[in-house]
Amino acid sequence: MYGFDIVYDFEEGQFVNQEEYAYQRHMQSLYDDGIPTADRTGTGTRSIFGHQLKFDLSDNKFPLLTTKKIHFPSAAHELLWFISGNTNIKYLQDNKVRIWDEWADERGDLGPVYGHQWRGFDAHNYHGEESDGIDQLQNAIDLLNNDPDSRRIIVSAWNPNQLDQMALVPCHAFFQFKSYLIDGERHLHCHMYQRSADWFLGVPFNIASYALLTHMIAKITNHKASQLVMSFGDTHLYNNHDTQALTQLSRPPYSFPTIKIHGDQKTIDDFVFENFEVIDYNHHNTIKGKVSV
């Protein structure tokens, strides 16, 4: 199945980095058994519907994939941009992040995409003005602080009222936090649902983004980050990523790095990129692939 020998750590009694192996196993399944499927972009994919990954976030673990280099600054800046509620790409471009360029209009606007829905759900002024919509992200933080056993700690980017105004409708559409009290300490879990998952290009960034978000939310709500669960609808490998996928499948994973968040943040809006330090990130070389628009 793989082009490398799976490494078993006899001292630990497990395979090295089982979580990234799970990502690779599904990539192999897409390559071998995915159903040929037409798609919106015209590129064509091999698709499998329904899959789940789980990542341990305890002790500051950070699931930044190692079988190719993941550009952490792009993932972190995009997340900070979502959190700000901004929907114009100027902040991203100022920080040399180009992943949204293809979808922006001539003013750099994208319509009411992720950040708008997270911080101003259903508001109609999404060009940077103060929003009168629902701040779902702050509501989730307030529940974690004041009613941590709630089963309603949910943020949705999928807003049917505004889908037709978005340059690209949400792929990662919905996430939920769950808090558990264990031995006197609060432990935070995050479960994200993604309707459409580009397994080679997009998913590695989605993993990093939601892991980082969970660590950030844990810090400001006096929790310990515990687990990230990611459930996927349409998982797919684009036809023009076959060579890249085989290269990635030939590489054994390394152990994941850890994340340190510097500073004394009190609110979700207090974080800046310079607060984040990824420690001991050992990785294989970058593998480039074309984005299907």
Order of alpha helices (4+ residues) and beta strands (2+ residues): beta-beta-alpha-beta-beta-alpha-alpha-alpha-alpha-beta-beta-beta-alpha-beta-alpha-beta-beta
